[in-house]
Amino acid sequence: MTPQHVAALPTGGTTNGSSLLDPEESPAHLPHFPPGITVPLPVDQYTAFRHSGFGPSRLHVAAILIQSPNRRQRAERFARCGCDAWVQKSDDDDPTYRVVAGACRDRFCPACQQTRGRRIAANLREQAPPGDYRFITLTLRSSEQPLGEVLTRLHDTFRTFRRTKAWQDHVSGGVCFCEATINPETRRWHPHYHIICQGTWWDKHELSAAWLAATGDSHIVDIQAVRDFDEVCSYVVKYTSKGMDPTVWRSQPALSEAIDAFEHHKMCFTFGTFRKLRLLSAPKSEASWIPVKRASDLIRDALAGDKDAYALCKRIWGRRFGRWLSETYSCVDTS
């Protein structure tokens, strides 16, 4: 592995003359940590690219993990996500390329969540049974209770709701994504489920009444017909990759509470006839793969002006690589 560098938490200043913040994030919107915290995130050309766009969020998660003695191994896996990555090519006449790297698979790693979302979407496209699909959103009214307790209530209520005649008459199965937001002023949590389900038409007012009967105090719901299955897959990638709402990322106490709460709750799960689907199974490949080069070395060669290396990077990572290169290294000619 290439030598590790230490990344320090952003404090509103810059590193090497350039800001660590995404354009839409200002220092006022970022969590404030005790001074002097240093987060040992290994940095090489590939990990910098892999986690580009997530820098502040990634550093804040790492800072929370590393301060907990019980999370040392998790913090180490998180810190090394993407390290020692290799580019491989398939052994055939028209080779395809892939990148193999150690991934942390942490629920609060945006890069891993994006990969997870794409995998779930691909498996859903391949395995989901034909039929009519709908998007359903079920919410709980905002609460001052700790997030862990609110999530437990949402999970238990939804499990009971699925046993009702109203639900079983309209829904056969589906996949559920959990999202939690927090009001930055009142500090009240607002959890909700985004559900892709298969079943029959259900009047929104009837759904609302049934959900109110199940919760006793919450009636806000939404239901929409799915126009095509590609829309379903885009929905999956969106909500899996999204992770936490910006209201959570921008508050250190809220982010810390969310990390604690989701250690005991799933962000995504299947139910009903979808339980048999293997949405996280690795894609099958019959190709033999040949190592080409370390991913960081390939990117370094592209930075040095190697046109073949740059072309291969564009082939593997598409336009995102070109954008990252031009934004990060403005002196590099990407034409």
Backbone hydrogen bonds in HBPLUS format (Angstrom, degrees):
<---DONOR---> <-ACCEPTOR-->    atom                        ^
c    i                          cat <-CA-CA->   ^        H-A-AA   ^      H-
h    n   atom  resd res      DA  || num        DHA   H-A  angle D-A-AA Bond
n    s   type  num  typ     dist DA aas  dist angle  dist       angle   num
A0015-THR N   A0018-SER O   3.13 MM   3  5.60 158.3  2.18 154.9 148.1     1
A0018-SER N   A0015-THR O   3.05 MM   3  5.60 173.5  2.06 121.7 123.6     2
A0025-GLU N   A0022-ASP O   2.92 MM   3  5.26 159.2  1.96 115.9 122.8     3
A0029-HIS N   A0026-SER O   2.87 MM   3  5.43 152.3  1.95 118.9 127.3     4
A0030-LEU N   A0027-PRO O   3.23 MM   3  5.34 161.0  2.26 106.2 111.9     5
A0041-LEU N   A0039-VAL O   2.86 MM   2  5.80 126.2  2.15 114.8  98.5     6
A0048-ALA N   A0044-ASP O   2.95 MM   4  5.98 158.1  2.00 155.4 161.9     7
A0049-PHE N   A0045-GLN O   3.18 MM   4  6.33 148.8  2.29 135.4 143.1     8
A0049-PHE N   A0046-TYR O   3.00 MM   3  5.05 115.9  2.43  96.0 111.7     9
A0050-ARG N   A0046-TYR O   2.69 MM   4  5.93 168.8  1.70 162.8 166.3    10
A0051-HIS N   A0047-THR O   3.04 MM   4  5.99 161.4  2.07 145.2 148.6    11
A0052-SER N   A0049-PHE O   3.13 MM   3  4.99 165.1  2.15 104.2 108.2    12
A0054-PHE N   A0051-HIS O   3.02 MM   3  5.51 158.1  2.07 133.0 137.0    13
A0058-ARG N   A0054-PHE O   2.81 MM   4  5.81 165.1  1.83 170.0 175.0    14
A0059-LEU N   A0055-GLY O   3.01 MM   4  6.19 159.5  2.05 156.3 161.6    15
A0060-HIS N   A0056-PRO O   3.02 MM   4  6.24 153.9  2.09 151.4 158.4    16
A0061-VAL N   A0057-SER O   3.07 MM   4  6.34 158.6  2.12 151.2 156.1    17
A0062-ALA N   A0058-ARG O   3.01 MM   4  6.20 166.7  2.03 149.5 153.5    18
A0063-ALA N   A0059-LEU O   2.94 MM   4  6.11 152.7  2.02 143.8 151.0    19
A0064-ILE N   A0060-HIS O   3.17 MM   4  6.41 153.3  2.25 143.2 149.1    20
A0065-LEU N   A0061-VAL O   2.94 MM   4  6.22 165.2  1.96 158.3 162.4    21
A0066-ILE N   A0062-ALA O   2.91 MM   4  5.98 164.3  1.94 152.4 156.5    22
A0068-SER N   A0065-LEU O   3.16 MM   3  5.56 160.1  2.20 110.0 116.2    23
A0071-ARG N   A0068-SER O   2.99 MM   3  5.40 164.6  2.02 117.1 121.9    24
A0075-ALA N   A0071-ARG O   2.78 MM   4  5.94 157.9  1.83 155.0 161.7    25
A0076-GLU N   A0072-ARG O   2.93 MM   4  6.18 150.6  2.02 145.7 153.5    26
A0077-ARG N   A0073-GLN O   2.98 MM   4  6.26 161.8  2.01 151.1 155.3    27
A0078-PHE N   A0074-ARG O   2.91 MM   4  6.08 160.2  1.95 149.0 155.1    28
A0079-ALA N   A0075-ALA O   2.88 MM   4  6.02 156.3  1.94 144.8 151.3    29
A0080-ARG N   A0076-GLU O   3.07 MM   4  6.24 147.6  2.18 145.9 153.5    30
A0081-CYS N   A0078-PHE O   3.34 MM   3  5.36 166.5  2.36 106.3 109.1    31
A0083-CYS N   A0080-ARG O   2.97 MM   3  5.44 165.4  1.99 141.8 140.6    32
A0082-GLY N   A0102-GLY O   2.65 MM  20  5.31 171.2  1.66 172.4 170.5    33
A0295-ALA N   A0085-ALA O   2.87 MM 210  5.45 162.7  1.90 126.5 132.4    34
A0086-TRP N   A0100-VAL O   2.89 MM  14  5.33 161.3  1.92 147.9 152.3    35
A0100-VAL N   A0086-TRP O   2.87 MM  14  5.33 163.4  1.90 159.0 162.0    36
A0087-VAL N   A0293-LYS O   2.81 MM 206  5.46 174.6  1.81 162.4 164.3    37
A0292-VAL N   A0087-VAL O   2.74 MM 205  5.45 161.7  1.78 163.3 157.6    38
A0088-GLN N   A0098-ARG O   2.85 MM  10  5.40 168.7  1.86 161.0 163.9    39
A0098-ARG N   A0088-GLN O   2.95 MM  10  5.40 154.1  2.02 148.3 152.7    40
A0089-LYS N   A0290-ILE O   2.91 MM 201  5.30 155.8  1.97 142.9 148.9    41
A0290-ILE N   A0089-LYS O   2.79 MM 201  5.30 166.1  1.81 154.1 157.8    42
A0090-SER N   A0096-THR O   2.88 MM   6  5.44 151.9  1.96 153.0 161.1    43
A0091-ASP N   A0288-SER O   2.78 MM 197  5.40 139.4  1.95 158.6 166.4    44
A0109-CYS N   A0106-ASP O   3.11 MM   3  5.22 160.5  2.14 114.5 113.1    45
A0113-GLN N   A0109-CYS O   2.94 MM   4  6.16 154.8  2.00 156.5 164.9    46
A0114-GLN N   A0110-PRO O   2.96 MM   4  6.17 146.7  2.07 145.3 153.1    47
A0115-THR N   A0111-ALA O   3.17 MM   4  6.49 160.1  2.21 146.4 151.0    48
A0116-ARG N   A0112-CYS O   2.86 MM   4  6.08 157.8  1.91 147.4 154.1    49
A0117-GLY N   A0113-GLN O   2.86 MM   4  6.03 153.8  1.93 143.1 149.9    50
A0118-ARG N   A0114-GLN O   3.02 MM   4  6.32 159.7  2.06 152.1 156.5    51
A0119-ARG N   A0115-THR O   3.01 MM   4  6.26 155.1  2.08 147.9 155.0    52
A0120-ILE N   A0116-ARG O   2.91 MM   4  6.15 165.5  1.93 154.7 158.3    53
A0121-ALA N   A0117-GLY O   2.94 MM   4  6.09 162.6  1.97 148.6 153.8    54
A0122-ALA N   A0118-ARG O   2.95 MM   4  6.11 159.0  2.00 144.9 150.5    55
A0123-ASN N   A0119-ARG O   2.95 MM   4  6.15 165.1  1.97 154.3 158.1    56
A0124-LEU N   A0120-ILE O   2.79 MM   4  5.90 150.9  1.88 147.7 156.7    57
A0125-ARG N   A0121-ALA O   2.92 MM   4  6.09 156.5  1.98 146.9 152.8    58
A0126-GLU N   A0122-ALA O   3.15 MM   4  6.36 144.7  2.28 138.6 147.8    59
A0127-GLN N   A0123-ASN O   2.77 MM   4  5.80 153.1  1.84 149.7 156.9    60
A0128-ALA N   A0124-LEU O   2.92 MM   4  5.17 158.4  1.97 136.6 141.2    61
A0199-GLY N   A0132-ASP O   3.16 MM  67  6.04 154.8  2.23 152.1 159.6    62
A0226-VAL N   A0133-TYR O   2.99 MM  93  5.40 156.5  2.04 146.7 139.1    63
A0134-ARG N   A0197-CYS O   2.88 MM  63  5.47 151.7  1.96 153.1 160.6    64
A0197-CYS N   A0134-ARG O   2.98 MM  63  5.47 169.7  1.99 159.6 162.7    65
A0135-PHE N   A0224-GLN O   2.80 MM  89  5.17 159.2  1.84 153.2 159.5    66
A0224-GLN N   A0135-PHE O   2.88 MM  89  5.17 150.9  1.97 145.4 153.9    67
A0136-ILE N   A0195-ILE O   2.86 MM  59  4.97 161.2  1.89 144.0 149.3    68
A0195-ILE N   A0136-ILE O   2.73 MM  59  4.97 160.7  1.77 162.9 165.9    69
A0137-THR N   A0222-ASP O   2.86 MM  85  4.99 157.0  1.92 139.6 142.7    70
A0222-ASP N   A0137-THR O   3.03 MM  85  4.99 138.2  2.21 138.1 141.2    71
A0138-LEU N   A0193-TYR O   3.02 MM  55  5.23 154.7  2.09 143.1 151.1    72
A0193-TYR N   A0138-LEU O   2.82 MM  55  5.23 158.0  1.87 154.0 160.2    73
A0140-LEU N   A0191-PRO O   3.23 MM  51  6.02 160.9  2.27 170.5 165.1    74
A0143-SER N   A0189-TRP O   2.82 MM  46  5.29 149.1  1.92 142.6 152.7    75
A0189-TRP N   A0143-SER O   2.83 MM  46  5.29 141.5  1.98 164.4 153.0    76
A0149-GLU N   A0146-PRO O   3.06 MM   3  5.52 122.3  2.40 109.7 122.7    77
A0150-VAL N   A0146-PRO O   3.12 MM   4  6.45 157.5  2.17 152.7 159.7    78
A0151-LEU N   A0147-LEU O   2.83 MM   4  6.04 162.4  1.86 161.6 165.6    79
A0152-THR N   A0148-GLY O   3.05 MM   4  6.21 152.6  2.12 140.6 148.2    80
A0153-ARG N   A0149-GLU O   3.03 MM   4  6.27 156.1  2.09 144.5 150.7    81
A0154-LEU N   A0150-VAL O   2.94 MM   4  6.23 159.5  1.99 149.2 154.8    82
A0155-HIS N   A0151-LEU O   2.89 MM   4  6.06 166.5  1.91 152.5 155.9    83
A0156-ASP N   A0152-THR O   2.94 MM   4  6.06 169.7  1.95 151.6 154.8    84
A0157-THR N   A0153-ARG O   2.86 MM   4  5.91 161.3  1.90 149.8 155.6    85
A0158-PHE N   A0154-LEU O   2.97 MM   4  6.07 160.3  2.01 147.3 152.7    86
A0159-ARG N   A0155-HIS O   2.99 MM   4  6.19 154.4  2.05 147.5 154.7    87
A0160-THR N   A0156-ASP O   3.04 MM   4  6.30 157.2  2.09 146.6 152.2    88
A0161-PHE N   A0157-THR O   2.80 MM   4  6.00 153.9  1.87 147.0 155.5    89
A0162-ARG N   A0158-PHE O   2.98 MM   4  6.18 147.3  2.09 145.9 152.6    90
A0163-ARG N   A0160-THR O   3.03 MM   3  5.37 150.5  2.12 106.8 116.1    91
A0164-THR N   A0161-PHE O   3.10 MM   3  5.42 162.5  2.13 110.7 116.2    92
A0168-GLN N   A0164-THR O   3.08 MM   4  6.30 174.5  2.08 154.3 156.1    93
A0169-ASP N   A0165-LYS O   2.83 MM   4  5.86 139.5  2.00 147.9 157.3    94
A0170-HIS N   A0167-TRP O   2.97 MM   3  5.38 147.5  2.08 109.1 118.9    95
A0171-VAL N   A0167-TRP O   2.79 MM   4  5.74 152.0  1.87 166.7 176.1    96
A0200-THR N   A0170-HIS O   2.86 MM  30  5.00 141.7  2.01 129.8 142.4    97
A0172-SER N   A0198-GLN O   2.88 MM  26  5.84 171.8  1.89 160.7 163.0    98
A0273-THR N   A0172-SER O   3.11 MM 101  6.07 162.0  2.15 127.3 132.7    99
A0198-GLN N   A0173-GLY O   2.88 MM  25  5.69 159.8  1.92 167.4 170.3   100
A0174-GLY N   A0271-PHE O   3.18 MM  97  5.64 159.4  2.22 139.5 139.7   101
A0271-PHE N   A0174-GLY O   3.02 MM  97  5.64 149.7  2.11 157.1 156.0   102
A0175-VAL N   A0196-ILE O   2.89 MM  21  5.41 153.1  1.96 151.8 159.1   103
A0196-ILE N   A0175-VAL O   2.94 MM  21  5.41 168.0  1.95 163.9 166.9   104
A0176-CYS N   A0269-PHE O   2.77 MM  93  5.42 170.1  1.78 164.9 168.0   105
A0269-PHE N   A0176-CYS O   3.01 MM  93  5.42 150.6  2.10 145.2 153.9   106
A0177-PHE N   A0194-HIS O   2.75 MM  17  5.06 159.7  1.79 151.0 158.1   107
A0194-HIS N   A0177-PHE O   2.78 MM  17  5.06 167.5  1.79 155.1 159.2   108
A0178-CYS N   A0267-MET O   2.80 MM  89  4.88 161.3  1.84 138.4 142.0   109
A0179-GLU N   A0192-HIS O   3.00 MM  13  5.57 162.8  2.03 169.1 172.0   110
A0192-HIS N   A0179-GLU O   2.90 MM  13  5.57 153.5  1.97 166.3 171.0   111
A0181-THR N   A0190-HIS O   3.17 MM   9  5.19 164.8  2.19 122.4 127.0   112
A0190-HIS N   A0181-THR O   2.80 MM   9  5.19 157.0  1.85 156.5 153.8   113
A0183-ASN N   A0188-ARG O   3.08 MM   5  5.49 163.5  2.11 146.2 149.2   114
A0187-ARG N   A0183-ASN O   2.74 MM   4  5.10 144.7  1.86 150.5 157.0   115
A0206-GLU N   A0203-ASP O   3.09 MM   3  5.27 120.1  2.47 100.3 114.9   116
A0207-LEU N   A0203-ASP O   2.93 MM   4  6.25 157.1  1.98 154.8 162.1   117
A0208-SER N   A0204-LYS O   2.86 MM   4  6.08 158.9  1.91 149.4 155.2   118
A0209-ALA N   A0205-HIS O   3.01 MM   4  6.20 157.1  2.06 141.7 147.4   119
A0210-ALA N   A0206-GLU O   2.95 MM   4  6.16 156.4  2.01 147.0 153.5   120
A0211-TRP N   A0207-LEU O   2.91 MM   4  6.13 155.7  1.97 151.3 157.9   121
A0212-LEU N   A0208-SER O   2.92 MM   4  6.11 154.9  1.98 147.6 154.7   122
A0213-ALA N   A0209-ALA O   3.00 MM   4  6.21 152.2  2.08 142.1 149.5   123
A0214-ALA N   A0210-ALA O   3.09 MM   4  6.33 141.9  2.24 136.9 147.0   124
A0215-THR N   A0211-TRP O   2.91 MM   4  6.13 154.0  1.97 151.2 157.6   125
A0216-GLY N   A0212-LEU O   2.69 MM   4  5.33 156.0  1.74 144.1 152.1   126
A0231-GLU N   A0228-ASP O   3.09 MM   3  5.56 135.1  2.30 106.7 117.7   127
A0232-VAL N   A0229-PHE O   2.97 MM   3  4.90 119.4  2.34  93.1 108.6   128
A0233-CYS N   A0229-PHE O   3.09 MM   4  6.51 155.6  2.15 151.3 156.3   129
A0234-SER N   A0230-ASP O   2.96 MM   4  6.23 155.1  2.02 147.4 154.2   130
A0235-TYR N   A0231-GLU O   2.98 MM   4  6.12 151.3  2.06 143.0 150.8   131
A0236-VAL N   A0232-VAL O   2.96 MM   4  6.31 149.8  2.05 147.6 155.9   132
A0237-VAL N   A0233-CYS O   3.05 MM   4  6.34 168.2  2.07 153.2 154.5   133
A0238-LYS N   A0234-SER O   2.98 MM   4  6.10 159.8  2.02 145.9 152.1   134
A0239-TYR N   A0235-TYR O   3.04 MM   4  6.26 170.6  2.05 154.9 155.8   135
A0240-THR N   A0236-VAL O   2.91 MM   4  5.95 153.5  1.98 153.5 161.2   136
A0241-SER N   A0237-VAL O   2.91 MM   4  5.72 160.6  1.94 143.4 149.7   137
A0242-LYS N   A0238-LYS O   2.98 MM   4  5.88 140.5  2.14 136.7 147.6   138
A0248-VAL N   A0245-ASP O   2.85 MM   3  5.51 149.6  1.94 121.1 129.6   139
A0249-TRP N   A0245-ASP O   3.29 MM   4  6.69 158.1  2.34 148.7 154.7   140
A0250-ARG N   A0246-PRO O   3.09 MM   4  6.09 150.7  2.18 149.1 154.6   141
A0251-SER N   A0248-VAL O   3.18 MM   3  5.54 169.1  2.20 115.4 118.4   142
A0255-LEU N   A0251-SER O   2.81 MM   4  5.97 164.7  1.84 159.3 164.0   143
A0256-SER N   A0252-GLN O   2.94 MM   4  6.02 163.2  1.97 151.6 156.2   144
A0257-GLU N   A0253-PRO O   2.96 MM   4  6.13 155.6  2.02 144.7 151.5   145
A0258-ALA N   A0254-ALA O   2.86 MM   4  6.08 151.9  1.93 147.9 156.0   146
A0259-ILE N   A0255-LEU O   2.96 MM   4  6.21 157.0  2.01 150.3 155.9   147
A0260-ASP N   A0256-SER O   3.13 MM   4  6.38 156.6  2.18 144.2 150.2   148
A0261-ALA N   A0257-GLU O   2.86 MM   4  6.09 165.4  1.89 150.5 154.7   149
A0262-PHE N   A0258-ALA O   2.93 MM   4  6.00 170.7  1.94 155.8 157.6   150
A0263-GLU N   A0260-ASP O   3.28 MM   3  5.57 160.1  2.32 106.6 112.3   151
A0264-HIS N   A0261-ALA O   3.13 MM   3  5.92 164.8  2.16 119.0 123.6   152
A0274-PHE N   A0271-PHE O   3.16 MM   3  5.45 151.8  2.24 131.7 129.5   153
A0275-ARG N   A0272-GLY O   3.13 MM   3  5.79 171.0  2.14 121.4 123.8   154
A0277-LEU N   A0274-PHE O   3.01 MM   3  5.44 159.0  2.06 114.6 121.3   155
A0281-SER N   A0278-ARG O   3.37 MM   3  5.55 168.1  2.38 107.5 110.4   156
A0297-ASP N   A0294-ARG O   3.06 MM   3  5.24 117.7  2.47  99.6 114.8   157
A0298-LEU N   A0294-ARG O   2.98 MM   4  6.32 154.6  2.05 154.9 162.5   158
A0299-ILE N   A0295-ALA O   3.04 MM   4  6.32 161.0  2.07 151.1 155.4   159
A0300-ARG N   A0296-SER O   2.87 MM   4  6.04 155.1  1.93 144.0 151.8   160
A0301-ASP N   A0297-ASP O   2.87 MM   4  6.10 151.3  1.96 145.4 152.6   161
A0302-ALA N   A0298-LEU O   3.03 MM   4  6.35 152.3  2.11 143.5 151.1   162
A0303-LEU N   A0299-ILE O   2.90 MM   4  6.21 152.9  1.97 149.2 156.8   163
A0304-ALA N   A0300-ARG O   2.98 MM   4  6.23 137.9  2.16 138.7 150.3   164
A0306-ASP N   A0301-ASP O   3.04 MM   5  5.52 161.7  2.07 154.6 149.3   165
A0305-GLY N   A0302-ALA O   3.13 MM   3  5.31 160.2  2.17 104.8 110.4   166
A0310-TYR N   A0306-ASP O   2.97 MM   4  6.26 156.5  2.02 150.1 157.3   167
A0311-ALA N   A0307-LYS O   2.87 MM   4  6.05 158.0  1.92 146.3 152.1   168
A0312-LEU N   A0308-ASP O   2.99 MM   4  6.21 153.1  2.06 144.9 151.9   169
A0313-CYS N   A0309-ALA O   2.93 MM   4  6.18 156.7  1.98 147.6 154.1   170
A0314-LYS N   A0310-TYR O   2.95 MM   4  6.23 157.8  2.00 150.0 155.8   171
A0315-ARG N   A0311-ALA O   2.93 MM   4  6.15 146.4  2.04 139.3 149.1   172
A0316-ILE N   A0312-LEU O   2.94 MM   4  6.19 152.0  2.02 149.8 156.4   173
A0317-TRP N   A0313-CYS O   2.85 MM   4  5.93 174.5  1.85 157.3 159.1   174
A0318-GLY N   A0314-LYS O   2.69 MM   4  4.58 134.0  1.90 123.9 131.2   175
A0321-PHE N   A0318-GLY O   3.19 MM   3  5.96 141.1  2.35 116.6 123.6   176
A0323-ARG N   A0319-ARG O   2.97 MM   4  6.25 161.2  2.00 157.4 162.4   177
A0324-TRP N   A0320-ARG O   2.93 MM   4  6.09 164.0  1.95 148.5 153.1   178
A0325-LEU N   A0321-PHE O   2.88 MM   4  6.02 160.9  1.91 151.7 157.2   179
A0326-SER N   A0322-GLY O   3.01 MM   4  6.16 164.7  2.03 147.6 151.5   180
A0327-GLU N   A0323-ARG O   2.92 MM   4  6.03 152.7  1.99 149.0 156.8   181
A0328-THR N   A0324-TRP O   2.82 MM   4  5.79 154.4  1.89 147.5 154.5   182
A0329-TYR N   A0325-LEU O   2.80 MM   4  5.52 158.4  1.85 142.8 150.0   183
A0332-VAL N   A0329-TYR O   2.98 MM   3  5.67 169.2  1.99 124.2 127.7   184
